[in-house]
Amino acid sequence: MADARPRRPARPREEVFATARAAIAEHGLAGLTMAGLGKKLQMSAGHLLYYFGSKDQLLLETLRWSEEQLGARRHDLLTGTTGDAWQRLTGYARLYLPEGPGDPRWILWVEVWGRSPASEELRRGQLEIEAPWQADLVALIEDGTAAGRFGPGDATERASQIRALLDGLAVPIALGLTGARRTRALHLAESACGTLLAAAPA
């Protein structure tokens, strides 16, 4: 005889990832159990493992979803007709940096970086997720250089330098380290970018 019990519908993708992001930000990946996450979602741990295979894969896919949330905003900012290159660069930095201590998006990045040395899958996924940020910044620098707003130089190299700077400013904010503040980080980023991208005097 067939099982007549109604089946609970699968949770929407966005709900699974949003719940996972909040749980990882609160407890870290090591403190997260699939059973605990399943309980929050009214799903079984087995069901979650069926879709994700492992906690590392869940972390990676949650980070990918989290970054996709900013993708459209970043694209609109950088391709919009308002604001010159410097203003768009400031907007890019504001999107890039954490909102404050415990920023869920940035806690995901800290978890990925901490676990990626032992996982080729995480390293590959990390590079794929970072690629649009790099590509958009390279395009912005090329546009600003062509318009005479930035000085000459290799756009890819300068984009990598700026992102390394932003990463270095972001992690202490996300971890809530003493003295790490978003406003100060933005000021430091603008100052450093001003030096790195300065146009030659007219």
Stockholm file with secondary structure:
# STOCKHOLM 1.0

chainA/1-202         MADARPRRPARPREEVFATARAAIAEHGLAGLTMAGLGKKLQMSAGHLLYYFGSKDQLLLETLRWSEEQLGARRHDLLTGTTGDAWQRLTGYARLYLPEGPGDPRWILWVEVWGRSPASEELRRGQLEIEAPWQADLVALIEDGTAAGRFGPGDATERASQIRALLDGLAVPIALGLTGARRTRALHLAESACGTLLAAAPA
#=GR chainA/1-202 SS CCCCSCCCCCCCHHHHHHHHHHHHHHHTTTTCCHHHHHHHHTCCHHHHHHHHSSHHHHHHHHHHHHHHHHHHHHHHHHHCSSSCHHHHHHHHHHHHSCSSTTCHHHHHHHHHHHHGGGCHHHHHHHHHHHHHHHHHHHHHHHHHHHTTSSCSSCHHHHHHHHHHHHHHHHHHHHHTCTTCCHHHHHHHHHHHHHHHHCCCCC
#=GC SS_cons         CCCCSCCCCCCCHHHHHHHHHHHHHHHTTTTCCHHHHHHHHTCCHHHHHHHHSSHHHHHHHHHHHHHHHHHHHHHHHHHCSSSCHHHHHHHHHHHHSCSSTTCHHHHHHHHHHHHGGGCHHHHHHHHHHHHHHHHHHHHHHHHHHHTTSSCSSCHHHHHHHHHHHHHHHHHHHHHTCTTCCHHHHHHHHHHHHHHHHCCCCC
//
